Amino acid sequence: MIDLRSNDYLGLKDHPEVRAAAIAAVGRYGVGAAANRSAATRTGLTEQLEKRLAVFKGAPAALTFQSGYVANIGALPALLSIDDLVLHDELCHNSTLDGIRLSGATARTFAHRDADDLERRLHEIFEQPSEAPKRYRSVVVATDGVFGSTGEIAPLPALCAVAERYEALVVVDDAHATGVLGPTGRGTIEHFGLTGRVHLQVGTLSKAFGSFGGFVVGRRQLCEDLAATSRPLLHSTTLPAAILAASLAAIEIVEREPHRREQLWVNTHRLRNGLQRLGFDTGTSETPIIPVHFDDLDTMRRFVDDAGAAGLLLHPIPGTWGERPKIRIIASARLDTRDLDAAIATLDRIGRDLAVVL
Ligand SMILES: *Cc1c(COP(=O)(O)O)cnc(C)c1O
């Protein structure tokens, strides 16, 4: 089977050093962490990983969570309350939306990737930018760095500029960009050269790092406050040693083996160009996430079934709010040229069978 669904961008899930690190940690520390973050046996791995993540992200400090989803629903309610206002991109990941909801903050959307619309919305709420910090304890602008369903990159420089006029904090969920975007894979902030202008970044260890778990990076005091108050860190068991050790090994490999990221982008261009040449509608993706749009749900479902029968695993997204249904392909560095060309040939054949392409 050729798997075009996996978030394992760099092929680290199966890397021998990542496996070995996990196995060695089980041998030394056992399987479960058996307690929450503050009560878990001191292995030093959590602190090591958080230091490593902070350095990797070019931020003062990092804090691990049990997953990327938990990082959002744990961090946002610990930081925000009914005294705060959040403006978020309408296509933000559901974990961000759930985190905002749990916080009780006033939430408003702005049009997808539209900094002008963000500015208009802020202008509707505040006559003068200087009113923002008086009417709310804090104003927050939240966006994904890379949007998981479209493969688009957020217009972060423009969003930061608007946020700064209103003294708003910027929160970026960079789950799909970490290890992928930027000259050294640090993510969207490195891609745009915005170091120091984003207040909180959320990330996951389960995509490009091929491991499991989530994290946030930001100011040291912010991370310390979150560690003391975020409910999933207080009331739920922390990450096991095997996962911490595997994540440490994975970060090291991301830094040491840049050819994996280069391969990811080579694969991305080969797959996207191949699909576009055949006439598939790949939308406006700028990253290794390649959506393929369909006119109707039935055709999309048949396409996914036929591809599965032909050995090609695809991720269907039915489409909500009148959006067209689509499949989401990720051009992982794990795939070699033979896989990619075989995948393109199969997609071509099924696409013509179902009259998706001519
Ligand atoms: C995948 C993803 C998450 C969730 O990460 P997990 O570690 O799988 O829970 C959160 N936010 C975004 C934007 C994601 O793409």
The ligand as an SDF file (V2000), in Angstrom:
LIG
                    3D

 15 15  0  0  0  0  0  0  0  0999 V2000
   -2.8240   17.9690   14.0590 C   0  0  0  0  0  0  0  0  0  0  0  0
   -3.1480   19.2660   14.6260 C   0  0  0  0  0  0  0  0  0  0  0  0
   -3.3990   19.4100   15.9920 C   0  0  0  0  0  0  0  0  0  0  0  0
   -3.4840   18.2340   16.9110 C   0  0  0  0  0  0  0  0  0  0  0  0
   -2.2370   17.6550   17.1580 O   0  0  0  0  0  0  0  0  0  0  0  0
   -2.2150   16.2200   17.8630 P   0  0  0  0  0  0  0  0  0  0  0  0
   -0.8580   16.1310   18.4490 O   0  0  0  0  0  0  0  0  0  0  0  0
   -2.4780   15.2240   16.7860 O   0  0  0  0  0  0  0  0  0  0  0  0
   -3.2980   16.2260   18.8970 O   0  0  0  0  0  0  0  0  0  0  0  0
   -3.6190   20.6680   16.4960 C   0  0  0  0  0  0  0  0  0  0  0  0
   -3.6220   21.7540   15.6990 N   0  0  0  0  0  0  0  0  0  0  0  0
   -3.3940   21.6530   14.3730 C   0  0  0  0  0  0  0  0  0  0  0  0
   -3.3860   22.8760   13.5350 C   0  0  0  0  0  0  0  0  0  0  0  0
   -3.1490   20.4130   13.8030 C   0  0  0  0  0  0  0  0  0  0  0  0
   -2.9400   20.3090   12.4890 O   0  0  0  0  0  0  0  0  0  0  0  0
  1  2  1  0
  2  3  1  0
  2 14  2  0
  3  4  1  0
  3 10  2  0
  4  5  1  0
  5  6  1  0
  6  7  2  0
  6  8  1  0
  6  9  1  0
 10 11  1  0
 11 12  2  0
 12 13  1  0
 12 14  1  0
 14 15  1  0
M  END
$$$$
